[in-house]
Amino acid sequence: MIEIAALRALVAVEQQGSVVAASEAMGFSPSAVSQQIKKLEKQSGVTVLERHGRGVLLTDRGMALAEYGRRILGELEELQATLLADPAKPSGVLRLVGFSTACRGLVGPMLRKLGADQAVAAASSAGSSGNGGAGLSGSGLEVRVVAEDPREAVQRVATGEADLGVVHNWHSVPLVIPENMVHEDLCLDTADVLLNSAHPLAGRTAVEPSDLVDERWISTPAGAICNEALLAILAGLGRVPDIRIYDPDFSTHIAMVQQGVAVALVPRLGRPELPAGVVAVPVVNPMQQRQVGIVYRKTMTASPSIRHVVRLLQDVAAGLEVG
Protein backbone atom coordinates (compact mmCIF):
# COMPACT_ATOMS: atom_id res chain seq x y z
CA MET A 1 0.00 0.00 0.00
CA ILE A 2 1.27 3.46 -0.92
CA GLU A 3 1.84 5.69 2.10
CA ILE A 4 0.71 9.33 2.22
CA ALA A 5 4.13 10.50 3.46
CA ALA A 6 5.82 8.95 0.41
CA LEU A 7 3.32 10.58 -1.96
CA ARG A 8 3.84 13.91 -0.22
CA ALA A 9 7.59 13.64 -0.77
CA LEU A 10 7.13 12.97 -4.50
CA VAL A 11 4.73 15.90 -4.90
CA ALA A 12 7.20 18.15 -3.08
CA VAL A 13 10.02 17.11 -5.43
CA GLU A 14 7.81 17.81 -8.44
CA GLN A 15 6.79 21.23 -7.12
CA GLN A 16 10.20 22.32 -5.87
CA GLY A 17 12.29 20.85 -8.69
CA SER A 18 14.82 18.89 -6.65
CA VAL A 19 15.19 16.64 -3.62
CA VAL A 20 17.17 19.32 -1.76
CA ALA A 21 14.58 22.04 -2.41
CA ALA A 22 11.79 19.63 -1.46
CA SER A 23 13.54 18.79 1.81
CA GLU A 24 13.88 22.49 2.66
CA ALA A 25 10.20 23.10 1.95
CA MET A 26 9.13 20.08 4.01
CA GLY A 27 11.55 20.71 6.88
CA PHE A 28 13.28 17.34 6.48
CA SER A 29 16.78 16.29 5.49
CA PRO A 30 17.46 15.41 1.83
CA SER A 31 18.20 11.82 2.88
CA ALA A 32 14.78 11.55 4.56
CA VAL A 33 13.06 12.71 1.37
CA SER A 34 15.16 10.28 -0.70
CA GLN A 35 14.15 7.44 1.62
CA GLN A 36 10.49 8.29 1.14
CA ILE A 37 10.98 8.30 -2.65
CA LYS A 38 12.66 4.89 -2.51
CA LYS A 39 9.82 3.61 -0.33
CA LEU A 40 7.31 4.91 -2.87
CA GLU A 41 9.12 3.16 -5.72
CA LYS A 42 9.11 -0.08 -3.75
CA GLN A 43 5.42 0.26 -2.85
CA SER A 44 4.32 1.21 -6.37
CA GLY A 45 6.71 -1.00 -8.30
CA VAL A 46 7.70 1.84 -10.65
CA THR A 47 10.68 4.17 -10.95
CA VAL A 48 9.54 7.73 -10.25
CA LEU A 49 12.83 9.65 -10.46
CA GLU A 50 15.82 9.43 -12.78
CA ARG A 51 19.21 11.08 -12.61
CA HIS A 52 19.79 14.09 -14.86
CA GLY A 53 23.25 15.59 -14.47
CA ARG A 54 23.55 16.53 -10.80
CA GLY A 55 19.80 16.68 -10.36
CA VAL A 56 16.76 14.49 -10.91
CA LEU A 57 13.77 14.40 -13.22
CA LEU A 58 10.41 12.73 -12.79
CA THR A 59 9.80 9.79 -15.09
CA ASP A 60 6.55 9.60 -17.05
CA ARG A 61 5.09 7.31 -14.40
CA GLY A 62 6.49 9.54 -11.69
CA MET A 63 4.69 12.54 -13.18
CA ALA A 64 1.44 10.57 -13.41
CA LEU A 65 1.82 9.40 -9.81
CA ALA A 66 2.56 12.97 -8.67
CA GLU A 67 -0.63 14.16 -10.39
CA TYR A 68 -2.66 11.53 -8.55
CA GLY A 69 -0.79 12.46 -5.39
CA ARG A 70 -1.75 16.13 -5.65
CA ARG A 71 -5.42 15.17 -5.97
CA ILE A 72 -5.26 12.73 -3.05
CA LEU A 73 -3.43 15.21 -0.82
CA GLY A 74 -5.89 17.94 -1.78
CA GLU A 75 -8.85 15.77 -0.86
CA LEU A 76 -7.18 14.80 2.42
CA GLU A 77 -6.52 18.47 3.21
CA GLU A 78 -10.14 19.34 2.44
CA LEU A 79 -11.33 16.51 4.69
CA GLN A 80 -9.14 17.68 7.56
CA ALA A 81 -10.12 21.33 7.08
CA THR A 82 -13.86 20.72 6.95
CA LEU A 83 -15.42 17.46 8.11
CA LEU A 84 -12.81 16.82 10.79
CA ALA A 85 -12.72 20.44 12.01
CA ASP A 86 -15.13 22.02 14.49
CA PRO A 87 -16.62 25.05 12.67
CA ALA A 88 -17.21 26.79 16.01
CA LYS A 89 -13.62 26.40 17.19
CA PRO A 90 -10.87 27.42 14.75
CA SER A 91 -7.74 25.71 16.00
CA GLY A 92 -4.27 24.50 15.13
CA VAL A 93 -1.48 26.38 13.37
CA LEU A 94 -2.23 28.66 10.42
CA ARG A 95 0.82 29.66 8.35
CA LEU A 96 0.37 33.14 6.90
CA VAL A 97 2.69 34.81 4.40
CA GLY A 98 2.34 38.45 3.44
CA PHE A 99 4.26 41.41 2.05
CA SER A 100 6.00 43.67 4.54
CA THR A 101 3.64 46.66 4.59
CA ALA A 102 0.64 44.33 4.89
CA CYS A 103 2.31 42.69 7.90
CA ARG A 104 2.49 46.14 9.54
CA GLY A 105 -0.84 47.55 8.42
CA LEU A 106 -3.09 44.47 8.28
CA VAL A 107 -1.59 41.38 9.86
CA GLY A 108 -0.39 43.08 13.05
CA PRO A 109 -3.82 44.58 13.84
CA MET A 110 -5.42 41.24 12.89
CA LEU A 111 -3.21 39.40 15.39
CA ARG A 112 -4.17 41.94 18.05
CA LYS A 113 -7.86 41.31 17.34
CA LEU A 114 -7.28 37.56 17.38
CA GLY A 115 -5.58 37.81 20.75
CA ALA A 116 -8.44 39.91 22.13
CA ASP A 117 -11.00 37.40 20.83
CA GLN A 118 -9.09 34.54 22.40
CA ALA A 119 -8.88 36.32 25.75
CA VAL A 120 -12.63 36.97 25.73
CA ALA A 121 -13.35 33.39 24.65
CA ALA A 122 -11.11 31.95 27.36
CA ALA A 123 -12.70 34.14 30.01
CA SER A 124 -16.18 33.19 28.81
CA SER A 125 -15.31 29.49 28.89
CA ALA A 126 -13.74 29.72 32.32
CA GLY A 127 -16.79 31.55 33.65
CA SER A 128 -19.24 29.04 32.21
CA SER A 129 -17.32 25.90 33.20
CA GLY A 130 -15.80 27.15 36.43
CA ASN A 131 -12.57 25.29 35.75
CA GLY A 132 -10.83 27.24 33.01
CA GLY A 133 -11.69 24.75 30.27
CA ALA A 134 -11.14 25.09 26.52
CA GLY A 135 -11.90 28.46 24.95
CA LEU A 136 -14.48 29.25 22.32
CA SER A 137 -14.10 30.38 18.72
CA GLY A 138 -10.51 31.27 17.89
CA SER A 139 -9.07 30.38 21.30
CA GLY A 140 -7.05 27.43 19.98
CA LEU A 141 -5.70 29.09 16.83
CA GLU A 142 -2.04 29.99 16.43
CA VAL A 143 -0.95 32.15 13.48
CA ARG A 144 2.66 32.12 12.31
CA VAL A 145 3.77 34.85 9.91
CA VAL A 146 6.51 35.11 7.26
CA ALA A 147 7.09 38.25 5.16
CA GLU A 148 7.48 37.62 1.41
CA ASP A 149 6.94 39.45 -1.87
CA PRO A 150 3.50 38.57 -3.37
CA ARG A 151 4.87 36.27 -6.07
CA GLU A 152 6.73 34.20 -3.49
CA ALA A 153 3.67 34.28 -1.23
CA VAL A 154 1.48 32.88 -3.99
CA GLN A 155 4.01 30.12 -4.65
CA ARG A 156 4.23 29.20 -0.97
CA VAL A 157 0.46 28.94 -0.64
CA ALA A 158 0.03 27.08 -3.94
CA THR A 159 2.54 24.39 -2.94
CA GLY A 160 1.26 24.03 0.63
CA GLU A 161 4.20 25.72 2.38
CA ALA A 162 1.73 28.31 3.71
CA ASP A 163 -2.02 28.30 4.25
CA LEU A 164 -2.99 31.93 3.65
CA GLY A 165 -1.31 34.73 1.73
CA VAL A 166 -1.80 38.48 1.84
CA VAL A 167 -0.81 39.82 -1.58
CA HIS A 168 -1.07 42.94 -3.71
CA ASN A 169 -1.89 43.32 -7.36
CA TRP A 170 -0.86 46.59 -9.05
CA HIS A 171 -3.18 47.49 -11.91
CA SER A 172 -0.10 47.93 -14.09
CA VAL A 173 1.57 44.70 -12.89
CA PRO A 174 -1.02 41.90 -12.63
CA LEU A 175 -0.39 39.04 -10.21
CA VAL A 176 -0.95 35.54 -11.61
CA ILE A 177 -3.08 33.34 -9.34
CA PRO A 178 -2.90 29.54 -10.01
CA GLU A 179 -6.10 27.62 -10.69
CA ASN A 180 -5.94 25.72 -7.40
CA MET A 181 -6.25 28.95 -5.42
CA VAL A 182 -8.96 31.42 -4.38
CA HIS A 183 -8.38 35.19 -4.38
CA GLU A 184 -10.49 37.61 -2.31
CA ASP A 185 -10.12 41.40 -2.32
CA LEU A 186 -9.45 43.22 0.95
CA CYS A 187 -8.84 46.88 0.14
CA LEU A 188 -7.48 49.31 -2.42
CA ASP A 189 -4.12 50.84 -1.47
CA THR A 190 -2.93 54.11 -3.03
CA ALA A 191 0.76 54.95 -3.48
CA ASP A 192 2.00 58.53 -3.30
CA VAL A 193 5.21 60.14 -4.44
CA LEU A 194 7.20 61.19 -1.39
CA LEU A 195 9.11 64.43 -1.80
CA ASN A 196 11.40 66.52 0.35
CA SER A 197 9.48 69.58 1.53
CA ALA A 198 11.98 71.80 -0.31
CA HIS A 199 11.25 70.06 -3.62
CA PRO A 200 9.58 72.29 -6.26
CA LEU A 201 6.65 69.83 -6.54
CA ALA A 202 6.10 69.52 -2.79
CA GLY A 203 3.36 72.15 -2.72
CA ARG A 204 1.28 70.50 -5.44
CA THR A 205 -2.02 68.74 -4.63
CA ALA A 206 -1.19 66.10 -7.27
CA VAL A 207 1.41 65.28 -9.90
CA GLU A 208 1.30 63.46 -13.23
CA PRO A 209 3.88 61.07 -14.69
CA SER A 210 5.16 63.82 -16.99
CA ASP A 211 6.12 65.85 -13.90
CA LEU A 212 8.40 63.06 -12.69
CA VAL A 213 10.53 62.19 -15.72
CA ASP A 214 13.66 63.98 -14.50
CA GLU A 215 13.57 62.84 -10.86
CA ARG A 216 16.15 60.68 -9.10
CA TRP A 217 14.46 57.72 -7.45
CA ILE A 218 14.94 55.18 -4.69
CA SER A 219 13.20 51.90 -5.49
CA THR A 220 12.61 48.42 -4.18
CA PRO A 221 15.01 45.86 -5.79
CA ALA A 222 14.82 45.17 -9.50
CA GLY A 223 12.20 42.53 -10.25
CA ALA A 224 10.08 43.27 -7.18
CA ILE A 225 6.48 44.11 -8.00
CA CYS A 226 6.71 47.64 -6.56
CA ASN A 227 9.79 48.24 -8.72
CA GLU A 228 7.88 47.13 -11.80
CA ALA A 229 5.01 49.45 -10.84
CA LEU A 230 7.48 52.35 -10.66
CA LEU A 231 8.85 51.48 -14.10
CA ALA A 232 5.31 51.43 -15.48
CA ILE A 233 4.67 55.03 -14.40
CA LEU A 234 6.97 56.42 -17.07
CA ALA A 235 6.63 53.61 -19.59
CA GLY A 236 3.83 55.41 -21.41
CA LEU A 237 6.16 58.38 -21.91
CA GLY A 238 8.91 56.21 -23.33
CA ARG A 239 11.13 56.91 -20.33
CA VAL A 240 12.82 54.83 -17.64
CA PRO A 241 13.02 56.18 -14.09
CA ASP A 242 16.49 57.33 -13.03
CA ILE A 243 16.85 54.93 -10.10
CA ARG A 244 19.93 55.76 -8.04
CA ILE A 245 19.23 53.63 -4.95
CA TYR A 246 17.71 50.18 -4.48
CA ASP A 247 16.50 49.10 -1.05
CA PRO A 248 13.68 46.72 -0.02
CA ASP A 249 12.70 48.74 3.07
CA PHE A 250 10.30 51.65 2.63
CA SER A 251 11.65 53.15 5.87
CA THR A 252 14.94 53.67 4.02
CA HIS A 253 13.03 55.28 1.15
CA ILE A 254 11.48 57.77 3.56
CA ALA A 255 14.88 58.53 5.11
CA MET A 256 16.43 59.17 1.69
CA VAL A 257 13.60 61.52 0.76
CA GLN A 258 14.11 63.37 4.05
CA GLN A 259 17.78 63.77 3.13
CA GLY A 260 16.75 65.23 -0.22
CA VAL A 261 18.72 62.71 -2.28
CA ALA A 262 15.80 60.95 -4.01
CA VAL A 263 12.05 60.74 -4.41
CA ALA A 264 10.08 57.57 -3.76
CA LEU A 265 6.80 55.86 -4.62
CA VAL A 266 5.46 54.54 -1.32
CA PRO A 267 2.03 52.97 -0.67
CA ARG A 268 -0.09 54.20 2.23
CA LEU A 269 -0.73 50.78 3.77
CA GLY A 270 1.61 50.24 6.72
CA ARG A 271 3.33 53.59 6.08
CA PRO A 272 4.45 55.25 9.30
CA GLU A 273 3.76 58.90 10.05
CA LEU A 274 6.00 60.89 7.77
CA PRO A 275 8.81 62.83 9.47
CA ALA A 276 9.29 66.56 9.20
CA GLY A 277 10.64 67.48 5.80
CA VAL A 278 8.77 64.76 3.88
CA VAL A 279 5.46 65.28 2.07
CA ALA A 280 3.23 62.83 0.19
CA VAL A 281 1.75 63.92 -3.13
CA PRO A 282 -0.76 61.72 -5.04
CA VAL A 283 0.02 60.67 -8.60
CA VAL A 284 -2.85 61.03 -11.07
CA ASN A 285 -3.56 60.17 -14.70
CA PRO A 286 -3.34 57.37 -13.77
CA MET A 287 -3.57 57.01 -10.00
CA GLN A 288 -1.03 54.60 -8.58
CA GLN A 289 -3.07 51.95 -6.77
CA ARG A 290 -2.73 48.30 -5.88
CA GLN A 291 -5.48 45.87 -4.96
CA VAL A 292 -4.66 44.14 -1.68
CA GLY A 293 -6.18 40.71 -1.26
CA ILE A 294 -5.84 37.27 0.25
CA VAL A 295 -5.18 33.90 -1.37
CA TYR A 296 -5.65 30.35 -0.17
CA ARG A 297 -6.07 26.92 -1.72
CA LYS A 298 -9.55 25.90 -2.87
CA THR A 299 -9.33 22.85 -0.63
CA MET A 300 -9.22 25.20 2.37
CA THR A 301 -12.29 27.24 1.41
CA ALA A 302 -14.44 25.92 4.25
CA SER A 303 -11.65 25.72 6.84
CA PRO A 304 -12.87 27.33 10.11
CA SER A 305 -9.38 28.71 10.76
CA ILE A 306 -9.10 30.26 7.28
CA ARG A 307 -12.58 31.77 7.49
CA HIS A 308 -11.92 33.17 10.98
CA VAL A 309 -8.65 34.88 10.01
CA VAL A 310 -10.14 36.15 6.74
CA ARG A 311 -13.01 37.77 8.65
CA LEU A 312 -10.58 39.44 11.03
CA LEU A 313 -8.50 40.75 8.11
CA GLN A 314 -11.65 42.06 6.44
CA ASP A 315 -12.61 43.87 9.65
CA VAL A 316 -9.17 45.51 9.84
CA ALA A 317 -9.22 46.45 6.14
CA ALA A 318 -12.66 48.04 6.47
CA GLY A 319 -11.29 50.50 9.01
CA LEU A 320 -8.28 51.60 6.96
CA GLU A 321 -7.98 54.88 5.04
CA VAL A 322 -5.50 53.92 2.34
CA GLY A 323 -7.57 54.20 -0.84
C-alpha positions in Angstrom: 0.0 0.0 0.0 1.3 3.5 -0.9 1.8 5.7 2.1 0.7 9.3 2.2 4.1 10.5 3.5 5.8 9.0 0.4 3.3 10.6 -2.0 3.8 13.9 -0.2 7.6 13.6 -0.8 7.1 13.0 -4.5 4.7 15.9 -4.9 7.2 18.2 -3.1 10.0 17.1 -5.4 7.8 17.8 -8.4 6.8 21.2 -7.1 10.2 22.3 -5.9 12.3 20.9 -8.7 14.8 18.9 -6.7 15.2 16.6 -3.6 17.2 19.3 -1.8 14.6 22.0 -2.4 11.8 19.6 -1.5 13.5 18.8 1.8 13.9 22.5 2.7 10.2 23.1 1.9 9.1 20.1 4.0 11.5 20.7 6.9 13.3 17.3 6.5 16.8 16.3 5.5 17.5 15.4 1.8 18.2 11.8 2.9 14.8 11.6 4.6 13.1 12.7 1.4 15.2 10.3 -0.7 14.2 7.4 1.6 10.5 8.3 1.1 11.0 8.3 -2.6 12.7 4.9 -2.5 9.8 3.6 -0.3 7.3 4.9 -2.9 9.1 3.2 -5.7 9.1 -0.1 -3.8 5.4 0.3 -2.8 4.3 1.2 -6.4 6.7 -1.0 -8.3 7.7 1.8 -10.7 10.7 4.2 -11.0 9.5 7.7 -10.2 12.8 9.6 -10.5 15.8 9.4 -12.8 19.2 11.1 -12.6 19.8 14.1 -14.9 23.3 15.6 -14.5 23.6 16.5 -10.8 19.8 16.7 -10.4 16.8 14.5 -10.9 13.8 14.4 -13.2 10.4 12.7 -12.8 9.8 9.8 -15.1 6.5 9.6 -17.0 5.1 7.3 -14.4 6.5 9.5 -11.7 4.7 12.5 -13.2 1.4 10.6 -13.4 1.8 9.4 -9.8 2.6 13.0 -8.7 -0.6 14.2 -10.4 -2.7 11.5 -8.6 -0.8 12.5 -5.4 -1.8 16.1 -5.7 -5.4 15.2 -6.0 -5.3 12.7 -3.1 -3.4 15.2 -0.8 -5.9 17.9 -1.8 -8.9 15.8 -0.9 -7.2 14.8 2.4 -6.5 18.5 3.2 -10.1 19.3 2.4 -11.3 16.5 4.7 -9.1 17.7 7.6 -10.1 21.3 7.1 -13.9 20.7 6.9 -15.4 17.5 8.1 -12.8 16.8 10.8 -12.7 20.4 12.0 -15.1 22.0 14.5 -16.6 25.0 12.7 -17.2 26.8 16.0 -13.6 26.4 17.2 -10.9 27.4 14.8 -7.7 25.7 16.0 -4.3 24.5 15.1 -1.5 26.4 13.4 -2.2 28.7 10.4 0.8 29.7 8.4 0.4 33.1 6.9 2.7 34.8 4.4 2.3 38.5 3.4 4.3 41.4 2.0 6.0 43.7 4.5 3.6 46.7 4.6 0.6 44.3 4.9 2.3 42.7 7.9 2.5 46.1 9.5 -0.8 47.6 8.4 -3.1 44.5 8.3 -1.6 41.4 9.9 -0.4 43.1 13.1 -3.8 44.6 13.8 -5.4 41.2 12.9 -3.2 39.4 15.4 -4.2 41.9 18.1 -7.9 41.3 17.3 -7.3 37.6 17.4 -5.6 37.8 20.8 -8.4 39.9 22.1 -11.0 37.4 20.8 -9.1 34.5 22.4 -8.9 36.3 25.7 -12.6 37.0 25.7 -13.3 33.4 24.7 -11.1 32.0 27.4 -12.7 34.1 30.0 -16.2 33.2 28.8 -15.3 29.5 28.9 -13.7 29.7 32.3 -16.8 31.5 33.6 -19.2 29.0 32.2 -17.3 25.9 33.2 -15.8 27.2 36.4 -12.6 25.3 35.8 -10.8 27.2 33.0 -11.7 24.7 30.3 -11.1 25.1 26.5 -11.9 28.5 24.9 -14.5 29.2 22.3 -14.1 30.4 18.7 -10.5 31.3 17.9 -9.1 30.4 21.3 -7.0 27.4 20.0 -5.7 29.1 16.8 -2.0 30.0 16.4 -0.9 32.2 13.5 2.7 32.1 12.3 3.8 34.9 9.9 6.5 35.1 7.3 7.1 38.3 5.2 7.5 37.6 1.4 6.9 39.4 -1.9 3.5 38.6 -3.4 4.9 36.3 -6.1 6.7 34.2 -3.5 3.7 34.3 -1.2 1.5 32.9 -4.0 4.0 30.1 -4.7 4.2 29.2 -1.0 0.5 28.9 -0.6 0.0 27.1 -3.9 2.5 24.4 -2.9 1.3 24.0 0.6 4.2 25.7 2.4 1.7 28.3 3.7 -2.0 28.3 4.2 -3.0 31.9 3.6 -1.3 34.7 1.7 -1.8 38.5 1.8 -0.8 39.8 -1.6 -1.1 42.9 -3.7 -1.9 43.3 -7.4 -0.9 46.6 -9.1 -3.2 47.5 -11.9 -0.1 47.9 -14.1 1.6 44.7 -12.9 -1.0 41.9 -12.6 -0.4 39.0 -10.2 -1.0 35.5 -11.6 -3.1 33.3 -9.3 -2.9 29.5 -10.0 -6.1 27.6 -10.7 -5.9 25.7 -7.4 -6.3 29.0 -5.4 -9.0 31.4 -4.4 -8.4 35.2 -4.4 -10.5 37.6 -2.3 -10.1 41.4 -2.3 -9.4 43.2 1.0 -8.8 46.9 0.1 -7.5 49.3 -2.4 -4.1 50.8 -1.5 -2.9 54.1 -3.0 0.8 54.9 -3.5 2.0 58.5 -3.3 5.2 60.1 -4.4 7.2 61.2 -1.4 9.1 64.4 -1.8 11.4 66.5 0.3 9.5 69.6 1.5 12.0 71.8 -0.3 11.3 70.1 -3.6 9.6 72.3 -6.3 6.7 69.8 -6.5 6.1 69.5 -2.8 3.4 72.2 -2.7 1.3 70.5 -5.4 -2.0 68.7 -4.6 -1.2 66.1 -7.3 1.4 65.3 -9.9 1.3 63.5 -13.2 3.9 61.1 -14.7 5.2 63.8 -17.0 6.1 65.8 -13.9 8.4 63.1 -12.7 10.5 62.2 -15.7 13.7 64.0 -14.5 13.6 62.8 -10.9 16.1 60.7 -9.1 14.5 57.7 -7.4 14.9 55.2 -4.7 13.2 51.9 -5.5 12.6 48.4 -4.2 15.0 45.9 -5.8 14.8 45.2 -9.5 12.2 42.5 -10.2 10.1 43.3 -7.2 6.5 44.1 -8.0 6.7 47.6 -6.6 9.8 48.2 -8.7 7.9 47.1 -11.8 5.0 49.5 -10.8 7.5 52.4 -10.7 8.8 51.5 -14.1 5.3 51.4 -15.5 4.7 55.0 -14.4 7.0 56.4 -17.1 6.6 53.6 -19.6 3.8 55.4 -21.4 6.2 58.4 -21.9 8.9 56.2 -23.3 11.1 56.9 -20.3 12.8 54.8 -17.6 13.0 56.2 -14.1 16.5 57.3 -13.0 16.8 54.9 -10.1 19.9 55.8 -8.0 19.2 53.6 -5.0 17.7 50.2 -4.5 16.5 49.1 -1.1 13.7 46.7 0.0 12.7 48.7 3.1 10.3 51.6 2.6 11.7 53.1 5.9 14.9 53.7 4.0 13.0 55.3 1.1 11.5 57.8 3.6 14.9 58.5 5.1 16.4 59.2 1.7 13.6 61.5 0.8 14.1 63.4 4.0 17.8 63.8 3.1 16.8 65.2 -0.2 18.7 62.7 -2.3 15.8 61.0 -4.0 12.1 60.7 -4.4 10.1 57.6 -3.8 6.8 55.9 -4.6 5.5 54.5 -1.3 2.0 53.0 -0.7 -0.1 54.2 2.2 -0.7 50.8 3.8 1.6 50.2 6.7 3.3 53.6 6.1 4.5 55.3 9.3 3.8 58.9 10.1 6.0 60.9 7.8 8.8 62.8 9.5 9.3 66.6 9.2 10.6 67.5 5.8 8.8 64.8 3.9 5.5 65.3 2.1 3.2 62.8 0.2 1.8 63.9 -3.1 -0.8 61.7 -5.0 0.0 60.7 -8.6 -2.9 61.0 -11.1 -3.6 60.2 -14.7 -3.3 57.4 -13.8 -3.6 57.0 -10.0 -1.0 54.6 -8.6 -3.1 52.0 -6.8 -2.7 48.3 -5.9 -5.5 45.9 -5.0 -4.7 44.1 -1.7 -6.2 40.7 -1.3 -5.8 37.3 0.3 -5.2 33.9 -1.4 -5.6 30.3 -0.2 -6.1 26.9 -1.7 -9.6 25.9 -2.9 -9.3 22.8 -0.6 -9.2 25.2 2.4 -12.3 27.2 1.4 -14.4 25.9 4.2 -11.7 25.7 6.8 -12.9 27.3 10.1 -9.4 28.7 10.8 -9.1 30.3 7.3 -12.6 31.8 7.5 -11.9 33.2 11.0 -8.7 34.9 10.0 -10.1 36.2 6.7 -13.0 37.8 8.7 -10.6 39.4 11.0 -8.5 40.7 8.1 -11.7 42.1 6.4 -12.6 43.9 9.6 -9.2 45.5 9.8 -9.2 46.5 6.1 -12.7 48.0 6.5 -11.3 50.5 9.0 -8.3 51.6 7.0 -8.0 54.9 5.0 -5.5 53.9 2.3 -7.6 54.2 -0.8 
